[in-house]
Amino acid sequence: MGIVNTPAKPLAVITVTYSPGRHLRFLDDTVRSSTKRPVLLVCADNGSSDGSPEQLAAGRDDVDVFSTGGNIGYGGAINAAVKRLAMRREAGEIDPDYLLITNPDVRFSPGSVDELLARLAANPRAGAAGPRIEEADGSIYPSAREVPGLLTGIGHALLVDAWPNNPFTRAYRANSDMGTERTAGWLSGACLLVRWEAFEDIGGFDERYFMYLEDIDFGDRLSRAGWDNLYCPSSVITHDQGHVAGKHTRVTVPAHHKSAYRFQADRHPAWWQGPIRLALWLGLWARGILQQTKGS
C-alpha cells in the first residue's frame, strides 16, 4: 500500500486593514509565494473606505474579510480575527499550530514564511518568530529589541530627538546584532509568526493599546510566561512604511506616548514609584509638545 501524503492545512495569515490600497494585493501575492503551504488571508477591517479588502476577496474562498465594527485598534482587531478563526481551527480547517500576523504594507521574500515555520518548529520554547525587516531603501529596521526598563524608557523618551545616539536609545534599540539568530525581548508586530498555544497562553494582545507598543507588551508577556521571542534573520521581508511616515502626528504622537506611559506604569505600579511615573509622564508630555510643534 502506497504512502498517502496528507495536504497541509492552510496557514492563517491575519492582517489589519484600514484603507490599505495597493499594498494589500502585494501582500496577498508575496505571502503566497513565501510558503509551499496554502494560505487563508484574513483581513480584520477597521473601517476601510477604499474598497480594497472587498475587491481582493471577491469570488475567492482563500481570502476572508470581516468588519471589526469600527476602528478598534491593532491588537483588538488581531484578537477579533483569532476568535473568528477558532471554529475553523477546531474543525481542522486550518493549521492548528501556527498563525502569521502581518501588516498589510509588507512584502515577503520567496520562502520567507517557510523559513519562519522551520525555525519555530526547531525551537519548541519559542512562542513567536520574527524575520529581518528591510525598509524600502534596503536598510535594516531594528525589529528585535530589548524590553525597555523604566530608566531606559525615560532616557529614550527625553533624549532621542535631541541626541538620537544616546546610551538609553542604543540600549532600547539594541540594533548592533541584526545578522544573528537570537532571542530578543520583543519582536516587531509588522510580521510575527506565532505559536497558537503561546497566543492562547497569554490571552492574545492587550486591547488597551490602541496603537503603538502593543507588540512590546505582547513580547514581554510571552517572555514572562516562559516563551522565547526568536529573531530569524534568515527570513527576510520588506516593510513599506514610507506612505505613513510623518502623517497624522496630532493623533499618532499622543497615542504613542499614552501607550509608552501605560507600558511602564503597568510594570511599575508601586506607590514609591509614583514620582518616577510622574517624571515619565512629564517627559512624554514635553516631548509631545516639541514633536507637534515641529510637525505643524
C-alpha positions as CSV (number, residue, x, y, z in Angstrom):
1,M,0.0,0.0,0.0
2,G,1.5,3.3,-1.0
3,I,2.1,6.2,1.3
4,V,-0.7,8.8,1.3
5,N,0.5,12.4,1.5
6,T,-2.0,14.5,3.5
7,P,-2.2,18.0,2.2
8,A,-1.0,20.7,4.6
9,K,-3.7,22.7,6.3
10,P,-3.9,26.3,5.2
11,L,-1.8,28.7,7.3
12,A,-4.0,31.5,8.7
13,V,-2.5,34.9,7.9
14,I,-4.1,37.8,9.7
15,T,-3.7,41.4,8.7
16,V,-5.5,44.5,10.0
17,T,-6.8,46.8,7.2
18,Y,-7.7,50.4,7.2
19,S,-7.9,51.5,3.5
20,P,-4.7,49.7,2.6
21,G,-4.9,50.5,-1.1
22,R,-2.5,48.7,-3.5
23,H,-0.4,47.3,-0.6
24,L,-2.9,44.6,0.2
25,R,-2.7,43.0,-3.2
26,F,1.1,43.0,-3.0
27,L,0.8,41.3,0.4
28,D,-1.5,38.7,-0.9
29,D,0.7,37.9,-3.9
30,T,4.0,37.8,-2.0
31,V,2.8,35.9,1.1
32,R,1.6,33.1,-1.1
33,S,5.0,32.8,-2.8
34,S,6.7,32.8,0.5
35,T,5.4,29.3,1.5
36,K,4.6,26.0,0.0
37,R,1.6,25.8,2.2
38,P,-1.9,27.0,1.2
39,V,-2.8,30.3,2.8
40,L,-6.0,31.7,4.2
41,L,-5.7,35.5,4.3
42,V,-7.9,37.1,7.0
43,C,-8.5,40.8,6.8
44,A,-9.7,42.3,10.0
45,D,-11.1,45.5,8.7
46,N,-11.1,48.5,11.0
47,G,-13.2,50.7,8.7
48,S,-11.7,50.8,5.2
49,S,-13.3,53.3,2.8
50,D,-11.3,52.4,-0.3
51,G,-12.9,49.1,-1.0
52,S,-9.6,47.3,-1.4
53,P,-10.3,44.4,1.0
54,E,-13.6,43.6,-0.6
55,Q,-12.1,43.8,-4.1
56,L,-9.3,41.3,-3.1
57,A,-11.8,38.9,-1.6
58,A,-14.4,38.9,-4.5
59,G,-15.0,35.4,-5.8
60,R,-12.4,33.8,-3.6
61,D,-12.5,31.4,-0.6
62,D,-8.9,31.9,0.4
63,V,-9.5,35.5,1.5
64,D,-11.8,36.3,4.3
65,V,-12.7,39.9,5.0
66,F,-14.8,40.9,8.1
67,S,-15.6,44.1,9.8
68,T,-14.4,44.6,13.3
69,G,-17.3,47.1,13.9
70,G,-15.1,50.2,13.8
71,N,-11.5,51.3,14.3
72,I,-10.9,49.2,17.4
73,G,-7.1,49.3,17.2
74,Y,-4.4,46.9,16.0
75,G,-4.4,44.4,18.9
76,G,-8.2,44.4,19.3
77,A,-8.5,43.6,15.6
78,I,-6.0,40.7,15.8
79,N,-7.8,39.3,18.7
80,A,-11.1,39.5,16.8
81,A,-9.6,37.6,13.9
82,V,-8.2,34.9,16.2
83,K,-11.7,34.4,17.7
84,R,-13.2,34.3,14.3
85,L,-10.7,31.6,13.3
86,A,-11.2,29.5,16.4
87,M,-14.0,27.4,15.0
88,R,-12.1,26.7,11.8
89,R,-9.1,25.6,13.8
90,E,-11.3,23.3,16.0
91,A,-12.8,21.8,12.8
92,G,-9.4,21.1,11.4
93,E,-9.7,23.5,8.5
94,I,-6.5,25.5,9.2
95,D,-3.1,24.8,10.6
96,P,-3.7,24.3,14.4
97,D,-0.1,25.1,15.4
98,Y,0.8,28.5,13.9
99,L,-0.7,31.7,12.7
100,L,1.0,34.6,10.9
101,I,0.3,38.2,11.9
102,T,1.4,40.9,9.4
103,N,0.9,44.5,8.4
104,P,-0.8,45.0,5.0
105,D,2.2,47.0,3.7
106,V,4.6,44.1,4.0
107,R,6.1,42.2,1.0
108,F,7.5,38.7,1.6
109,S,10.6,37.3,0.0
110,P,10.2,33.9,-1.6
111,G,10.5,31.2,1.1
112,S,10.5,33.7,4.0
113,V,7.4,32.2,5.7
114,D,8.6,28.7,5.3
115,E,11.9,29.7,6.9
116,L,10.0,31.2,9.9
117,L,7.9,28.0,10.2
118,A,11.1,25.9,10.1
119,R,12.8,28.0,12.8
120,L,9.8,28.0,15.1
121,A,9.4,24.2,14.7
122,A,13.1,23.7,15.6
123,N,12.7,25.9,18.7
124,P,9.8,24.5,20.8
125,R,10.2,27.1,23.5
126,A,9.8,29.9,21.0
127,G,6.3,31.4,21.2
128,A,6.9,33.8,18.3
129,A,9.4,34.2,15.4
130,G,10.1,37.4,13.5
131,P,12.1,38.0,10.3
132,R,14.7,40.5,9.3
133,I,12.7,43.6,8.2
134,E,14.2,45.7,5.5
135,E,12.9,49.2,4.6
136,A,12.1,50.2,1.1
137,D,15.6,51.7,0.7
138,G,17.2,48.4,1.8
139,S,18.2,49.5,5.2
140,I,17.6,47.1,8.1
141,Y,14.9,48.0,10.6
142,P,15.9,47.1,14.2
143,S,12.9,44.8,14.7
144,A,14.3,42.7,17.5
145,R,14.9,44.7,20.7
146,E,15.2,44.5,24.4
147,V,12.2,45.4,26.6
148,P,12.8,49.0,27.9
149,G,13.0,49.3,31.6
150,L,11.8,52.4,33.4
151,L,15.1,54.2,33.3
152,T,15.8,53.3,29.7
153,G,12.2,54.3,28.8
154,I,12.6,57.7,30.4
155,G,16.0,58.3,28.9
156,H,14.9,57.3,25.4
157,A,11.8,59.4,25.6
158,L,13.6,62.6,26.8
159,L,16.7,62.4,24.7
160,V,16.1,60.6,21.4
161,D,15.0,63.7,19.4
162,A,18.0,65.9,20.5
163,W,20.5,63.1,20.9
164,P,19.5,60.1,18.7
165,N,22.5,58.0,19.6
166,N,22.2,58.4,23.4
167,P,23.0,55.3,25.5
168,F,19.4,54.8,26.6
169,T,18.2,54.7,23.0
170,R,21.1,52.4,22.0
171,A,20.1,50.0,24.8
172,Y,16.5,50.2,23.8
173,R,17.0,49.6,20.1
174,A,19.8,47.1,20.5
175,N,20.3,47.1,16.8
176,S,24.0,46.2,16.7
177,D,23.3,42.5,16.0
178,M,20.7,42.1,13.3
179,G,22.6,39.3,11.4
180,T,22.4,36.6,14.0
181,E,19.5,34.4,15.1
182,R,18.8,35.1,18.8
183,T,16.3,35.5,21.5
184,A,15.0,39.1,21.8
185,G,13.0,40.9,24.4
186,W,10.3,41.6,21.8
187,L,9.8,41.5,18.0
188,S,8.1,43.9,15.7
189,G,4.4,43.3,15.2
190,A,4.8,44.2,11.5
191,C,5.4,40.5,10.9
192,L,5.1,37.7,13.6
193,L,4.7,34.0,13.2
194,V,3.1,33.0,16.4
195,R,2.5,29.6,18.0
196,W,-1.2,29.2,18.7
197,E,-0.5,27.7,22.1
198,A,1.6,30.7,23.1
199,F,-1.0,33.2,21.9
200,E,-3.7,31.5,23.9
201,D,-1.4,31.2,26.9
202,I,-1.1,34.9,27.3
203,G,-4.6,35.8,26.1
204,G,-3.5,37.5,22.9
205,F,-2.9,41.2,22.6
206,D,-3.8,43.7,25.3
207,E,-6.6,45.7,23.7
208,R,-5.9,48.7,25.9
209,Y,-3.1,49.6,23.5
210,F,-5.0,51.2,20.6
211,M,-1.8,51.7,18.6
212,Y,1.9,51.5,19.4
213,L,3.8,49.3,21.9
214,E,1.2,46.5,21.6
215,D,4.0,44.4,20.2
216,I,6.4,45.3,23.0
217,D,3.7,44.4,25.6
218,F,3.0,41.1,23.7
219,G,6.6,40.1,23.5
220,D,7.2,41.0,27.1
221,R,4.2,38.9,28.3
222,L,5.4,36.0,26.2
223,S,8.8,36.1,27.9
224,R,7.2,36.4,31.4
225,A,5.1,33.3,30.6
226,G,8.2,31.3,29.7
227,W,8.2,31.6,25.9
228,D,11.0,32.9,23.7
229,N,10.8,35.7,21.1
230,L,13.0,34.3,18.3
231,Y,14.6,36.7,15.8
232,C,15.3,34.9,12.5
233,P,17.4,37.0,10.0
234,S,17.4,34.1,7.6
235,S,13.8,35.1,6.8
236,V,13.6,38.5,5.0
237,I,10.6,40.8,4.4
238,T,10.2,44.4,3.2
239,H,8.1,46.9,5.1
240,D,7.0,49.9,3.1
241,Q,6.4,52.4,5.8
242,G,7.1,55.4,3.7
243,H,3.4,56.0,2.9
244,V,2.6,56.7,6.5
245,A,5.7,58.2,7.9
246,G,5.2,61.6,9.5
247,K,1.4,61.7,8.8
248,H,-1.3,62.4,11.3
249,T,1.1,63.5,14.1
250,R,-1.7,65.1,16.1
251,V,-3.1,61.6,16.5
252,T,-0.1,59.4,16.4
253,V,2.2,61.3,18.8
254,P,-0.3,61.4,21.8
255,A,-1.2,57.7,21.1
256,H,2.4,56.7,21.2
257,H,3.1,58.5,24.4
258,K,-0.1,57.2,26.0
259,S,1.0,53.6,25.2
260,A,4.5,54.3,26.4
261,Y,3.3,55.5,29.8
262,R,0.8,52.6,30.1
263,F,3.5,50.1,29.4
264,Q,5.8,51.4,32.2
265,A,3.0,52.2,34.6
266,D,1.7,48.7,34.4
267,R,5.1,47.3,35.2
268,H,6.0,49.8,37.9
269,P,2.7,50.2,39.9
270,A,4.2,50.6,43.5
271,W,3.3,53.7,45.4
272,W,7.0,54.6,45.9
273,Q,7.5,54.5,42.1
274,G,4.9,57.3,41.7
275,P,7.5,60.1,41.4
276,I,9.3,58.2,38.6
277,R,6.0,57.6,36.8
278,L,5.3,61.3,37.1
279,A,8.7,62.2,35.6
280,L,8.0,59.8,32.7
281,W,4.6,61.4,32.1
282,L,6.0,64.9,32.2
283,G,8.9,63.9,29.9
284,L,6.5,62.4,27.4
285,W,4.2,65.4,27.6
286,A,7.1,67.8,26.9
287,R,8.4,65.6,24.0
288,G,4.9,65.5,22.5
289,I,4.7,69.3,22.6
290,L,8.0,69.6,20.8
291,Q,7.1,66.9,18.2
292,Q,3.8,68.5,17.3
293,T,5.4,71.9,17.1
294,K,7.9,70.6,14.6
295,G,5.2,68.9,12.6
296,S,2.9,71.9,12.4
